[in-house]
Amino acid sequence: MTSLNLYGVPFSQPVRSVFWLLLMKEQPFRLVPTNPGSKGERGSRHPSYLAMNPSGTIPCLEETDTGYALGEGHAIMAYLCQKNGWTDLYPDDLQARGRVDWYLNFHHRNIRDASSGMVAPKIRKDLDIPESVQDRAKRTFTAGLTTLEERPLANGRFIAGDQLTIADLSAYGEIGQLQPQFTNVFEFDDFPNVQRWLADMQQAPFHDEAHTVLAEIGDISREAPSMDTIRSANIDAIGVLKAAVEGFSGA
């Protein structure tokens, strides 16, 4: 069996989506803590990391037995599904897969703006994100959420139909983090279909384990968490992931 290293931190939205997939499929992996944007030895801008993932972003997947490495969360999830035959989460029917791929492309300049508009400004005060940028990102996200509310989630249980797919894992990484039990920075009252979808996603296997970091950081709507709080939550989440992997791998 291929040995997998996943580079990143649990608080990262795309990293969470990837390791939730791995947990759901009970695929053993090791999360290697990697600081986004850092040039340090354990950072995503260190030369050794850039040799694996030239974009210098997280996540990055490494197959230790083959040396193959792949960056970008959506590419990683699609690769894992195709390699392992996980057609329940990434269909082999081209039209069904097309609906998944539609969302994976739609995500980047729509739903992904949840982080830059509402989460990053609270977590990373040092970035000094202008109010105008935050407002534009929130408008973009809200428009994207309206599209999901009025189209795919009005016509099916999940984004690509009635079956949960990697489209939902990616979307939940951004949308799910905003819920009251997590960061609590967005009101979902005008989005009943999205609320129903969020409730369904919470019933998926390993939801709680995959989102430990968010549960520990909690509400950031009124006060930003300290870096110590974020660091501690990431460490605890890594421990939970390790225990989960040991549980289904028999390690």
Secondary structure, DSSP 8 states (H G I E B T S, - for coil): ---EEEEE-TTSHHHHHHHHHHHHTT---EEEE-BTT--STTBTTSHHHHHH-TT--S-EEEETTT--EEESHHHHHHHHHHHHT-TTTS-SSHHHHHHHHHHHHHGGGTTTHHIIIIIHHHH-GGG---HHHHHHHHHHHHHHHHHHHHTHHHHSSBTTBSS--HHHHHHHHHHGGGSTTTT-----TT-HHHHHHHHHHTTSTTHHHHTHHHHHH---SSS---HHHHHHHHHHHHHHHHHHHHHHHT-
